Amino acid sequence: MLKIFNLLIVFLCFFSASVGAQEEKKFIDAPKADYGVLTLSGVAQVRQVIDPLRLQLYDGRIVQLSNIDVPDLTPYDIGDVGLAAKALLEGMLVDKHVRLHQSKDSRNGRLNRMGYSLAHVEERISEGWVQGALLVNGLARVRPSAHNTELTAEMLALEEQARQEKRGLWADDKYAVRTPDTAAESMNSWTIVEGTVRASAMANNTIYLNFGPDWRSDFTVAIKPPVRRKLVNLGIDPLQYGGKTIRVRGWMESYNGPYLELIDPAWIQTLPEGDESTTFKSNN
């Protein structure tokens, strides 16, 4: 009888451990990345996760995860998505050593205005890509800056995977990719819009992509000369966007209807005809 009781205890312990392991395994494993377009700036140990975008190292530095956005993180609060992202980072990084991969341009893209180091972060043992982990689990969106566009195509692919699988933030309609007709629902916030350009035109040296018959009230994307030159250098004529289906991201404002100014070519994608919501071709 005692032997049976002991076996039962062993079974229950094993079952509890298995359930616990399954509960811990709630995140998709971090993907790996090719950091050849970046410079390895060093290896350091993570002391704490400050918030979903910032890490404090034992040497005192603060690292900001470059090229991503957590939608419910504000200077005053962290929402459910941000808390889940922070939990993922804590489990992956606290007291672990990481490799910091930064822009090859030493003058731009390595520090933000707060003096934080901007980097793609890799956990040294697993070689897991931190930005990739957040994106594939639907806990962040791609948001390159003008000086940090490296790995954008790879990041967009992970974002798309999470969106199609409705992981994390993509399960919430509040963060859904907008259409030109619903763009106004994201007024005064950073958002993503997908639709077919009805016409493109230039006025006062700015190119406007119009998505409806009335530019005074319909969704419009503005492309100023500096971004236009970058697009042209990539072999893209923005005046030829007419009739194409695109996905664009940026800050939504009110100016003759919903209005978004394109900040960098990394913020616009051309989608294959007839397949608006599943695949895309990055301009990078």
C-alpha positions as CSV (number, residue, x, y, z in Angstrom):
1,M,0.0,0.0,0.0
2,L,2.9,2.4,0.9
3,K,4.5,1.6,-2.4
4,I,1.4,2.5,-4.3
5,F,1.1,5.7,-2.3
6,N,4.7,6.6,-3.1
7,L,4.1,6.0,-6.8
8,L,1.0,8.2,-6.7
9,I,3.1,11.0,-5.1
10,V,5.7,10.7,-7.9
11,F,3.1,10.8,-10.6
12,L,1.5,13.9,-9.1
13,C,4.8,15.7,-8.9
14,F,5.6,14.8,-12.5
15,F,2.2,15.9,-13.6
16,S,2.5,19.2,-11.7
17,A,6.0,19.8,-13.2
18,S,4.6,19.1,-16.7
19,V,1.7,21.5,-16.3
20,G,4.1,24.1,-14.9
21,A,6.4,23.7,-17.9
22,Q,3.5,24.1,-20.3
23,E,2.4,27.3,-18.5
24,E,5.9,28.7,-18.7
25,K,6.0,27.8,-22.4
26,K,3.4,30.4,-23.3
27,F,5.7,32.4,-25.6
28,I,7.1,31.4,-29.0
29,D,10.9,30.9,-28.8
30,A,13.0,33.9,-30.0
31,P,14.1,33.6,-33.6
32,K,17.7,34.1,-34.6
33,A,18.9,36.9,-36.9
34,D,21.8,37.7,-39.3
35,Y,23.4,40.9,-37.8
36,G,25.8,41.4,-40.7
37,V,24.4,44.8,-41.5
38,L,25.1,46.0,-38.0
39,T,28.2,46.3,-35.8
40,L,28.8,44.2,-32.7
41,S,29.5,46.8,-30.1
42,G,30.0,44.6,-27.1
43,V,28.7,42.0,-24.6
44,A,27.1,43.0,-21.3
45,Q,24.9,41.6,-18.5
46,V,21.3,42.7,-18.0
47,R,20.5,43.9,-14.5
48,Q,16.8,44.6,-15.0
49,V,14.1,45.2,-17.5
50,I,12.9,48.8,-17.0
51,D,9.9,48.5,-19.3
52,P,9.1,46.7,-22.6
53,L,11.6,48.8,-24.5
54,R,14.4,49.5,-22.1
55,L,17.0,47.4,-20.3
56,Q,19.5,48.4,-17.6
57,L,22.9,46.8,-17.7
58,Y,25.1,46.0,-14.8
59,D,27.6,48.6,-16.1
60,G,25.0,51.3,-15.7
61,R,24.0,51.8,-19.3
62,I,20.4,51.8,-20.5
63,V,19.7,50.1,-23.8
64,Q,16.7,51.0,-25.8
65,L,15.4,48.2,-28.2
66,S,15.6,49.8,-31.6
67,N,13.0,49.7,-34.4
68,I,10.0,48.6,-32.4
69,D,6.9,50.1,-30.7
70,V,4.8,48.7,-27.8
71,P,1.3,50.4,-28.4
72,D,0.1,50.5,-24.8
73,L,3.3,51.8,-23.2
74,T,3.1,55.4,-22.2
75,P,5.2,57.6,-19.9
76,Y,2.6,57.1,-17.2
77,D,1.3,53.5,-17.6
78,I,1.9,50.0,-19.1
79,G,-1.1,48.1,-20.5
80,D,-1.6,44.4,-20.9
81,V,0.5,44.1,-24.0
82,G,3.3,46.0,-22.4
83,L,3.2,43.9,-19.2
84,A,3.3,40.7,-21.3
85,A,6.3,42.0,-23.2
86,K,8.0,42.9,-20.0
87,A,7.4,39.4,-18.6
88,L,8.9,37.9,-21.8
89,L,12.0,40.1,-21.5
90,E,12.5,39.4,-17.8
91,G,12.3,35.6,-18.4
92,M,14.7,35.9,-21.3
93,L,17.2,38.4,-20.2
94,V,17.5,39.2,-16.4
95,D,21.1,38.3,-15.2
96,K,21.9,37.0,-18.7
97,H,24.7,38.2,-21.0
98,V,23.6,39.8,-24.3
99,R,25.3,40.9,-27.5
100,L,24.6,44.5,-28.6
101,H,24.4,45.1,-32.3
102,Q,24.3,48.7,-33.4
103,S,24.3,50.8,-36.5
104,K,27.6,50.9,-38.5
105,D,27.2,54.7,-38.7
106,S,28.9,55.9,-35.5
107,R,27.5,59.4,-35.8
108,N,23.8,58.5,-36.1
109,G,21.6,55.7,-34.8
110,R,23.6,54.5,-31.8
111,L,22.2,56.9,-29.1
112,N,18.8,58.5,-28.7
113,R,18.3,62.0,-27.3
114,M,18.1,60.6,-23.8
115,G,21.6,59.1,-24.2
116,Y,20.3,55.5,-24.2
117,S,22.1,53.0,-26.4
118,L,20.0,52.0,-29.4
119,A,20.6,48.4,-30.3
120,H,19.3,45.1,-31.6
121,V,19.8,42.7,-28.7
122,E,20.8,39.0,-28.8
123,E,20.8,36.7,-25.8
124,R,24.3,35.2,-25.9
125,I,23.6,31.5,-25.0
126,S,20.5,30.9,-27.0
127,E,21.3,33.5,-29.7
128,G,17.7,34.6,-29.5
129,W,16.9,37.9,-31.1
130,V,15.0,40.1,-28.6
131,Q,13.2,42.3,-31.0
132,G,12.2,39.2,-33.0
133,A,10.9,37.5,-29.9
134,L,8.6,40.5,-29.1
135,L,7.4,40.7,-32.7
136,V,6.7,37.0,-33.3
137,N,4.7,36.9,-30.1
138,G,2.6,39.9,-31.1
139,L,4.0,42.1,-28.3
140,A,5.4,44.9,-30.4
141,R,5.1,46.5,-33.8
142,V,7.8,47.5,-36.3
143,R,8.7,51.2,-36.0
144,P,12.0,52.0,-37.7
145,S,13.5,55.5,-37.3
146,A,15.2,57.4,-40.1
147,H,18.6,56.3,-38.7
148,N,17.7,52.7,-37.7
149,T,16.3,50.8,-40.6
150,E,18.4,47.7,-40.4
151,L,16.6,44.3,-40.4
152,T,13.3,46.0,-41.3
153,A,12.3,43.4,-43.8
154,E,12.9,40.5,-41.4
155,M,11.0,42.4,-38.7
156,L,8.0,43.0,-40.9
157,A,7.9,39.3,-41.7
158,L,7.7,38.4,-38.0
159,E,5.1,41.1,-37.4
160,E,3.0,39.8,-40.3
161,Q,3.2,36.2,-38.9
162,A,2.0,37.4,-35.5
163,R,-0.8,39.4,-37.2
164,Q,-2.0,36.4,-39.2
165,E,-2.0,34.2,-36.2
166,K,-3.7,36.9,-34.1
167,R,-1.1,36.8,-31.4
168,G,-0.8,39.4,-28.6
169,L,-1.9,42.9,-29.7
170,W,-3.2,41.6,-33.0
171,A,-6.1,39.8,-31.2
172,D,-7.4,43.2,-30.2
173,D,-9.4,45.2,-32.8
174,K,-8.1,48.4,-31.2
175,Y,-4.7,47.7,-32.9
176,A,-6.0,46.3,-36.1
177,V,-4.5,47.4,-39.4
178,R,-6.8,50.2,-40.6
179,T,-8.3,50.6,-44.1
180,P,-8.7,54.1,-45.7
181,D,-12.3,54.1,-44.6
182,T,-11.4,53.4,-40.9
183,A,-8.2,55.4,-40.8
184,A,-9.9,58.1,-38.8
185,E,-10.5,55.7,-35.9
186,S,-6.7,56.0,-35.2
187,M,-6.6,59.8,-35.1
188,N,-3.8,61.2,-33.0
189,S,-2.0,57.9,-32.6
190,W,0.6,55.8,-34.4
191,T,-1.0,53.3,-36.6
192,I,-0.9,51.1,-39.7
193,V,-3.1,51.6,-42.8
194,E,-3.5,49.3,-45.8
195,G,-5.4,50.1,-49.0
196,T,-5.2,50.9,-52.7
197,V,-4.0,54.3,-53.8
198,R,-6.6,56.0,-56.0
199,A,-4.3,58.7,-57.3
200,S,-0.9,60.3,-56.7
201,A,-0.2,64.0,-57.3
202,M,2.4,66.6,-56.5
203,A,1.7,70.0,-55.0
204,N,4.2,72.5,-53.5
205,N,7.0,69.9,-54.0
206,T,5.1,67.3,-51.9
207,I,3.6,64.1,-53.3
208,Y,0.2,63.2,-52.0
209,L,-1.2,59.7,-52.2
210,N,-5.0,59.9,-52.2
211,F,-7.2,56.9,-51.3
212,G,-10.6,58.3,-52.2
213,P,-12.4,60.6,-54.6
214,D,-12.3,63.7,-52.4
215,W,-8.8,64.6,-51.1
216,R,-10.4,67.2,-48.8
217,S,-11.9,64.5,-46.6
218,D,-10.4,61.1,-47.6
219,F,-7.3,59.4,-46.1
220,T,-4.1,60.9,-47.6
221,V,-0.3,60.1,-47.3
222,A,2.1,62.9,-47.7
223,I,5.7,62.3,-49.0
224,K,8.0,65.3,-48.5
225,P,11.1,65.9,-50.7
226,P,13.7,64.2,-48.4
227,V,11.7,61.0,-48.3
228,R,10.9,61.2,-52.0
229,R,14.7,61.3,-52.7
230,K,15.3,58.3,-50.6
231,L,12.6,56.4,-52.5
232,V,14.0,57.4,-55.8
233,N,17.4,56.2,-54.7
234,L,15.8,52.8,-54.0
235,G,14.4,52.8,-57.6
236,I,10.9,53.8,-56.5
237,D,8.9,56.6,-58.1
238,P,6.3,57.6,-55.6
239,L,4.2,59.2,-58.3
240,Q,3.7,55.7,-59.6
241,Y,2.0,54.5,-56.5
242,G,-1.4,55.2,-58.1
243,G,-3.4,52.0,-58.5
244,K,-1.0,50.1,-56.1
245,T,-2.0,48.5,-52.8
246,I,0.2,49.6,-50.0
247,R,0.7,49.3,-46.3
248,V,1.9,52.5,-44.6
249,R,2.6,53.3,-40.9
250,G,3.0,56.5,-39.1
251,W,1.3,59.2,-36.9
252,M,-2.3,59.8,-37.9
253,E,-3.3,63.5,-37.9
254,S,-6.4,65.5,-39.0
255,Y,-5.6,67.6,-42.1
256,N,-8.3,67.5,-44.8
257,G,-9.4,64.2,-43.4
258,P,-7.1,61.5,-41.9
259,Y,-3.5,62.4,-42.8
260,L,-0.2,60.6,-42.4
261,E,3.2,62.0,-43.3
262,L,5.7,59.3,-44.5
263,I,8.9,59.7,-42.4
264,D,11.1,57.1,-44.1
265,P,10.8,54.5,-47.0
266,A,10.9,51.8,-44.3
267,W,7.4,52.8,-43.3
268,I,5.8,51.9,-46.6
269,Q,5.3,48.5,-48.3
270,T,3.9,47.6,-51.7
271,L,1.5,44.6,-51.5
272,P,1.1,42.1,-54.3
273,E,-2.1,42.5,-56.3
274,G,-5.0,40.5,-55.0
275,D,-3.3,39.7,-51.7
276,E,-3.7,42.7,-49.5
277,S,-3.7,41.0,-46.1
278,T,-1.3,38.1,-46.1
279,T,2.0,38.8,-47.9
280,F,3.9,41.9,-48.8
281,K,7.1,43.1,-50.6
282,S,9.2,45.4,-48.4
283,N,10.8,48.5,-50.0
284,N,14.0,47.6,-48.1
